[in-house]
Amino acid sequence: MKTAFVGKGGSGKTTLASLFTAYLSASQHPVLAIDADINQHLAVALGASEEEAAALPTLGDHLPLIKEHLRGDNPLIPSAEAMIKTTPPGRGSRLLGPMEDSPISDACFREVGGARLAVTGKFADDELGVACYHSKVGAAELLLNHLLDDAGEYVIMDMTAGADAFASGLFTRFDITFLVCEPTVRSLGVYRQYAEYARDFGVRLAVIGNKVTEDDDIDFLREHVGANLLGWITSSGHVRAAERGRPRPISELEPHNLDVLAAMLSLVDESTRDWQRYQDQAVEFHLRNARAWGNDRAGADLAAQVDPGFVPGPRLLAGAREG
């Protein structure tokens, strides 16, 4: 299952993404974590040193390789250069499992804290002031469109802050979106904005309260979030130790906070994916991007990249593995 962590900047979404990743890894679940936040702190939150995090390969730097591999022998895509971030898979495309080995995993994935990790990458000096961060996140979006997670496999993405995720169709790529919400008016505003934008696209949203210190905090969240509030994280010495560069095993997390992670996992495991809808939304946002900017940039009608009737799913990945 694919899960995203979103919320106001500073709300603790990277912390929650790292805790959930560590919880899955400690339970021997296969997990691929992707850091798509402009601040790129997930590797350190998972236990890497600053130096190790800085040395990680990035999806953005390997975009040509990613495109070439995923294109496969899809006859609708004449070259890797013809692909854009929203290009959907079709017959002949290469579909990947999150834990399988491939040229993409060799180049871009590394093990950190017991999980596979991919990072989109920071801005380079020559990109400051002239590049959009969504150009880097586009590599992750293209990857997710071709990523077939099977039963018992988990993909976790730490997203950009606020409602920036709605600048692309990336927000539709997840089975559950966990919105991390502090008990403050500003954080609540991000929740309301996200919930409003997501409603028309069937995005399943669950709120995790964070930085909860008293009963009034819980009452505030319940009043404004209602049934979407799945649980809340209380003050944590475990988290503070990690933030000081002294990470502990996830088993040492406070019992209440461990229970919240267990509730999150239960919600994810109860979810099912409609692969037809998943592909339909990929096509919808590809066509939107093609009309808005892609056709002009490519000098061609990118609607021709859509393979009518193609629906991805684990059965296709199983067939590819058997072949």
HUPE-V772967 format. One record per residue. N is the residue number from 1. RES is the residue in one small letter. PHI is phi in whole degrees, 0 to 359 (NA if undefined). PSI is psi in degrees with one decimal (NA if undefined). OMEGA is omega as a letter, one per 40 degrees, with the letter a starting at -180 (999 if undefined). Layout:
N_RES_PHI_PSI_OMEGA / N_RES_PHI_PSI_OMEGA
This chain:
1_m_NA_148.3_i / 2_k_256_130.3_i / 3_t_231_146.0_i / 4_a_239_150.0_i / 5_f_241_121.3_a / 6_v_229_171.8_i / 7_g_153_175.0_i / 8_k_298_147.2_i / 9_g_304_130.0_a / 10_g_86_2.3_a / 11_s_284_-20.1_a / 12_g_108_19.9_a / 13_k_294_-36.7_i / 14_t_294_-39.4_i / 15_t_300_-46.9_a / 16_l_294_-39.5_i / 17_a_298_-40.4_a / 18_s_289_-38.5_i / 19_l_295_-42.6_a / 20_f_292_-39.3_i / 21_t_298_-46.4_a / 22_a_296_-37.1_i / 23_y_296_-43.7_i / 24_l_294_-45.7_a / 25_s_298_-42.6_a / 26_a_295_-24.5_i / 27_s_270_11.3_i / 28_q_66_25.7_i / 29_h_273_136.1_i / 30_p_290_128.5_a / 31_v_218_135.7_i / 32_l_247_118.6_i / 33_a_257_139.6_a / 34_i_233_124.1_i / 35_d_265_105.6_i / 36_a_247_19.7_i / 37_d_270_142.6_a / 38_i_298_-23.7_a / 39_n_275_-20.0_i / 40_q_54_59.2_a / 41_h_250_-0.2_a / 42_l_294_-39.0_a / 43_a_300_-44.9_i / 44_v_294_-39.7_i / 45_a_297_-26.5_i / 46_l_273_-2.7_i / 47_g_118_-2.5_i / 48_a_286_152.0_i / 49_s_283_166.1_i / 50_e_300_-38.7_a / 51_e_293_-42.6_i / 52_e_296_-41.2_a / 53_a_296_-41.1_a / 54_a_293_-24.7_a / 55_a_270_-2.6_a / 56_l_293_140.3_i / 57_p_292_157.3_a / 58_t_239_150.4_i / 59_l_296_-40.4_a / 60_g_300_-38.5_a / 61_d_286_-16.0_a / 62_h_246_24.0_a / 63_l_301_-42.2_i / 64_p_301_-41.1_i / 65_l_295_-43.2_a / 66_i_300_-46.7_a / 67_k_298_-46.8_a / 68_e_297_-41.1_a / 69_h_290_-45.4_a / 70_l_291_-29.2_i / 71_r_299_-37.2_a / 72_g_56_-131.8_i / 73_d_242_36.2_i / 74_n_297_115.4_a / 75_p_292_-14.3_a / 76_l_276_-9.0_a / 77_i_240_101.9_a / 78_p_290_-23.0_a / 79_s_201_162.3_i / 80_a_297_-34.8_a / 81_e_296_-23.3_a / 82_a_283_-14.7_a / 83_m_280_143.1_i / 84_i_241_177.2_a / 85_k_300_-23.9_a / 86_t_259_1.1_a / 87_t_306_119.2_a / 88_p_278_158.1_i / 89_p_288_157.2_i / 90_g_211_-174.4_i / 91_r_298_126.9_a / 92_g_101_-19.4_i / 93_s_292_153.0_i / 94_r_271_125.6_i / 95_l_251_132.3_a / 96_l_249_147.2_i / 97_g_269_146.1_a / 98_p_297_-23.2_a / 99_m_250_1.0_a / 100_e_278_158.2_i / 101_d_272_140.4_a / 102_s_198_169.2_i / 103_p_303_-32.0_i / 104_i_290_-45.5_i / 105_s_294_-37.7_i / 106_d_298_-40.7_a / 107_a_277_-32.9_a / 108_c_241_-18.8_a / 109_f_257_141.8_i / 110_r_221_153.3_i / 111_e_274_126.0_i / 112_v_223_123.4_i / 113_g_61_29.8_i / 114_g_87_-0.8_a / 115_a_239_155.6_i / 116_r_286_139.2_a / 117_l_227_135.9_i / 118_a_234_143.0_i / 119_v_234_143.8_a / 120_t_285_-31.6_i / 121_g_108_152.5_i / 122_k_272_172.0_i / 123_f_291_136.4_i / 124_a_278_161.5_a / 125_d_302_-38.9_a / 126_d_281_-2.5_i / 127_e_262_-15.2_a / 128_l_297_126.6_i / 129_g_83_-6.7_a / 130_v_230_-10.2_a / 131_a_238_152.1_i / 132_c_262_139.1_a / 133_y_295_-23.3_a / 134_h_295_-18.9_i / 135_s_294_-30.1_i / 136_k_279_-43.4_i / 137_v_297_-24.4_i / 138_g_302_-32.4_i / 139_a_296_-38.8_i / 140_a_290_-37.0_i / 141_e_295_-43.4_i / 142_l_298_-41.2_i / 143_l_298_-46.3_a / 144_l_297_-35.7_i / 145_n_297_-24.2_a / 146_h_250_9.9_a / 147_l_259_119.3_a / 148_l_252_96.4_i / 149_d_277_128.7_a / 150_d_265_179.7_i / 151_a_303_133.4_i / 152_g_83_3.0_i / 153_e_251_143.4_a / 154_y_231_136.1_i / 155_v_238_127.4_a / 156_i_236_128.8_i / 157_m_238_128.8_i / 158_d_271_112.5_a / 159_m_268_171.9_i / 160_t_294_159.1_a / 161_a_286_157.4_i / 162_g_64_-143.3_a / 163_a_262_18.4_a / 164_d_300_-26.3_a / 165_a_300_-22.1_a / 166_f_279_3.1_i / 167_a_285_-5.7_i / 168_s_213_-179.4_i / 169_g_276_9.6_a / 170_l_302_-31.8_a / 171_f_293_-13.7_i / 172_t_267_2.0_a / 173_r_272_9.3_a / 174_f_236_147.9_i / 175_d_279_-36.0_i / 176_i_225_134.8_i / 177_t_247_117.2_i / 178_f_268_116.5_i / 179_l_261_118.3_a / 180_v_273_122.3_a / 181_c_231_120.7_i / 182_e_283_157.7_i / 183_p_280_62.4_a / 184_t_224_158.9_a / 185_v_295_-39.9_a / 186_r_295_-43.7_i / 187_s_293_-38.0_i / 188_l_297_-34.9_i / 189_g_298_-38.9_i / 190_v_294_-40.7_i / 191_y_302_-47.6_a / 192_r_296_-40.6_i / 193_q_295_-45.2_a / 194_y_296_-44.5_a / 195_a_297_-37.6_i / 196_e_293_-46.2_a / 197_y_294_-37.5_a / 198_a_283_-22.8_a / 199_r_303_-43.2_a / 200_d_287_-8.1_a / 201_f_246_11.5_i / 202_g_68_23.4_i / 203_v_289_126.5_i / 204_r_272_115.1_a / 205_l_247_132.4_i / 206_a_230_134.6_a / 207_v_261_132.8_i / 208_i_246_115.0_i / 209_g_290_146.0_a / 210_n_222_156.0_a / 211_k_60_38.8_i / 212_v_275_125.0_a / 213_t_238_-15.1_a / 214_e_208_168.6_a / 215_d_298_-32.6_i / 216_d_299_-33.4_i / 217_d_297_-43.4_i / 218_i_294_-42.8_i / 219_d_299_-39.9_i / 220_f_298_-46.5_a / 221_l_295_-43.4_i / 222_r_297_-38.9_a / 223_e_297_-40.6_a / 224_h_260_-20.9_a / 225_v_254_-30.6_i / 226_g_66_-135.5_a / 227_a_293_-15.1_i / 228_n_286_-12.0_i / 229_l_282_110.0_a / 230_l_275_-34.5_a / 231_g_178_-176.4_a / 232_w_211_147.9_i / 233_i_261_127.6_a / 234_t_266_172.5_i / 235_s_311_132.6_a / 236_s_227_117.4_i / 237_g_293_-30.8_i / 238_h_300_-47.0_a / 239_v_293_-42.3_a / 240_r_297_-38.2_i / 241_a_297_-42.1_i / 242_a_296_-39.3_a / 243_e_292_-19.2_i / 244_r_264_9.1_i / 245_g_84_18.0_i / 246_r_236_70.1_a / 247_p_294_147.8_i / 248_r_242_161.7_i / 249_p_300_144.2_a / 250_i_299_-23.5_i / 251_s_295_-18.2_i / 252_e_270_1.8_i / 253_l_296_148.6_a / 254_e_304_141.8_a / 255_p_307_-43.8_a / 256_h_299_-43.0_a / 257_n_291_-34.3_i / 258_l_298_-39.0_i / 259_d_298_-35.9_i / 260_v_295_-42.9_i / 261_l_298_-38.6_i / 262_a_296_-39.6_i / 263_a_294_-36.6_i / 264_m_296_-44.6_i / 265_l_296_-39.6_i / 266_s_298_-41.5_i / 267_l_296_-42.8_i / 268_v_297_-45.3_a / 269_d_292_-24.3_i / 270_e_281_-12.5_a / 271_s_278_153.6_i / 272_t_232_155.7_a / 273_r_248_135.2_i / 274_d_268_100.7_a / 275_w_295_-31.9_i / 276_q_297_-46.5_i / 277_r_294_-37.6_i / 278_y_301_-45.5_i / 279_q_288_-39.4_a / 280_d_300_-41.1_i / 281_q_290_-35.5_i / 282_a_299_-43.2_i / 283_v_294_-42.7_a / 284_e_303_-47.4_a / 285_f_283_-25.7_i / 286_h_296_-45.2_a / 287_l_294_-37.0_i / 288_r_298_-46.7_a / 289_n_292_-36.0_i / 290_a_299_-47.1_a / 291_r_293_-37.9_a / 292_a_288_-40.4_a / 293_w_206_-26.5_a / 294_g_295_-43.1_a / 295_n_298_-41.9_i / 296_d_296_-42.2_a / 297_r_292_-40.1_a / 298_a_277_-19.8_a / 299_g_69_27.5_a / 300_a_204_162.7_i / 301_d_275_106.6_a / 302_l_285_-5.3_i / 303_a_298_-21.9_i / 304_a_291_-11.0_i / 305_q_280_-11.7_a / 306_v_280_128.2_i / 307_d_262_99.5_a / 308_p_300_135.9_i / 309_g_86_-8.7_i / 310_f_282_129.9_i / 311_v_228_119.7_i / 312_p_285_173.3_i / 313_g_165_162.6_a / 314_p_304_-28.3_a / 315_r_297_-33.8_i / 316_l_292_-39.0_i / 317_l_293_-40.9_i / 318_a_298_-40.7_i / 319_g_296_-39.0_i / 320_a_295_-38.1_a / 321_r_292_-40.2_i / 322_e_293_-34.2_i / 323_g_286_NA_999
